[in-house]
């Protein structure tokens, strides 16, 4: 077992390396004594492996090694990143290291074949926090009679793949930025044409009237599009695709630019834009989930705008990863 500040690293019976404590970075750091303790070998063995790892350029030394001064010591200690720790584990021949490799190979195989891995212990440990976050999402939804139970489940399923991030809702730490910075040239005319095509389809199916997507006041919809895509001094107000998409959905649904069909028009514009920018994932953004997401926007309190937009960004950013 090894400890640095509030971080403890150890192996369980299955060979998995686990971490306990409070750390905010995407890695952690350990010295040679801690690594040797973790894998049950002498420190000289760890020293040899680390030397060869860097000699073979297996890992970049500059970004994976740091010096830290400690109290009552004239010499700084050298710390190594998680990448180095794992690389040592693959080179060491102790029983503990062998158990680690068996576990790591099993996890890697699952990730390659199934496309994901799940830390079941972490899920169970945070299960109540997960349920609490889900309840927060459900509380933002419109009354039950407006939404089918299975559609609510569809939306929650969209969040479940990133449910650890849902804690950000409680702490008001939902994202305010998107993940994809890309120059996009979209005009109100293009979106108007797209909605006209949708209207024709719906009219042919007798699923809309002539009032569908008919502007209340001339220029209302163009004004929304202009606001979403506006820029100043060569900088976009909403610089990422995800931010543009989220605000396009929100403003069309909430500002009611049309006599009829604001929710359907907003949802269609949202999907059209994501498809146009090649950011649409039809597996995650199913029709049922889109329906509930749109109702969530429509029935939300305007004071919750930042939270609603943040939830949309959370989903879109997750699709990027």
Long-range contacts (C-beta under 8 A, 24 or more apart in sequence): 1-37, 1-38, 2-30, 2-33, 2-34, 2-35, 2-37, 2-38, 3-34, 4-28, 4-29, 4-30, 4-31, 4-34, 4-79, 9-34, 9-38, 9-85, 10-38, 11-38, 11-96, 11-99, 11-100, 14-99, 14-103, 15-96, 15-98, 15-99, 15-100, 15-101, 15-102, 15-103, 15-104, 16-100, 16-103, 16-107, 17-85, 17-86, 17-89, 17-100, 18-121, 27-81, 27-82, 27-83, 28-81, 28-82, 29-66, 29-68, 29-79, 29-80, 29-81, 29-82, 30-79, 30-80, 30-85, 31-77, 31-78, 31-79, 31-80, 32-78, 32-80, 35-80, 35-84, 35-85, 35-88, 38-85, 38-89, 38-96, 39-88, 39-89, 39-92, 39-94, 39-96, 39-97, 39-100, 40-94, 40-95, 40-96, 40-97, 41-92, 41-94, 41-97, 45-92, 46-88, 46-92, 49-87, 49-88, 49-91, 49-92, 50-80, 50-84, 50-88, 52-91, 53-84, 53-87, 53-88, 53-91, 58-87, 59-83, 59-84, 59-87, 126-164, 129-167, 130-163, 130-166, 132-170, 133-159, 133-163, 133-166, 133-167, 133-169, 133-170, 134-159, 134-160, 134-163, 134-166, 136-166, 136-169, 136-170, 137-166, 137-169, 137-311, 140-296, 140-300, 140-304, 140-307, 140-308, 140-311, 141-292, 141-295, 141-296, 141-299, 142-295, 142-296, 142-298, 142-299, 143-299, 146-295, 146-299, 147-291, 147-292, 147-295, 148-288, 150-288, 151-288, 151-289, 151-291, 151-292, 152-292, 154-286, 154-288, 154-289, 154-292, 155-288, 155-289, 155-292, 155-293, 155-296, 157-289, 158-284, 158-285, 158-289, 158-293, 158-315, 159-314, 159-315, 161-284, 161-318, 162-314, 162-315, 162-318, 165-314, 165-318, 166-314, 168-310, 168-314, 169-307, 169-310, 169-311, 172-307, 174-306, 174-307, 174-310, 174-311, 174-313, 174-314, 175-310, 175-313, 175-314, 175-317, 176-306, 176-309, 176-310, 176-313, 177-239, 177-240, 177-243, 177-313, 178-238, 178-239, 178-240, 178-241, 178-242, 178-243, 178-244, 178-245, 178-246, 178-313, 178-316, 178-317, 179-240, 179-242, 179-316, 179-317, 179-320, 179-321, 180-240, 180-241, 180-242, 180-277, 180-279, 180-320, 181-239, 181-240, 181-241, 182-240, 182-241, 182-277, 184-229, 184-241, 184-244, 184-276, 184-277, 186-225, 186-229, 186-273, 186-276, 187-225, 188-221, 188-222, 188-225, 188-226, 191-221, 191-225, 191-269, 191-272, 191-273, 192-221, 192-222, 194-268, 194-269, 194-272, 195-265, 195-268, 195-269, 198-264, 198-265, 198-268, 199-261, 208-260, 208-261, 208-264, 209-260, 211-259, 211-260, 211-261, 212-258, 212-260, 212-261, 212-264, 212-265, 213-258, 213-260, 213-261, 213-265, 214-258, 214-259, 214-260, 215-257, 215-258, 215-259, 216-256, 216-257, 216-258, 216-259, 217-257, 220-255, 220-257, 220-258, 221-252, 221-257, 221-258, 223-257, 224-248, 224-251, 224-252, 224-255, 224-257, 227-251, 241-273, 241-274, 241-277, 241-279, 241-316, 242-279, 242-312, 242-313, 242-316, 242-317, 242-320, 243-313, 244-273, 245-270, 245-273, 245-274, 245-277, 245-279, 245-312, 245-316, 246-309, 246-312, 246-313, 246-316, 247-309, 248-273, 249-293, 249-294, 249-297, 249-312, 250-297, 250-305, 250-308, 250-309, 250-312, 253-294, 253-297, 253-298, 254-297, 254-298, 254-300, 254-302, 254-305, 262-298, 263-294, 263-295, 263-298, 264-294, 266-294, 266-297, 267-291, 267-293, 267-294, 270-294, 274-316, 279-316, 279-319, 279-320, 281-319, 284-315, 284-318, 284-319, 285-315, 285-319
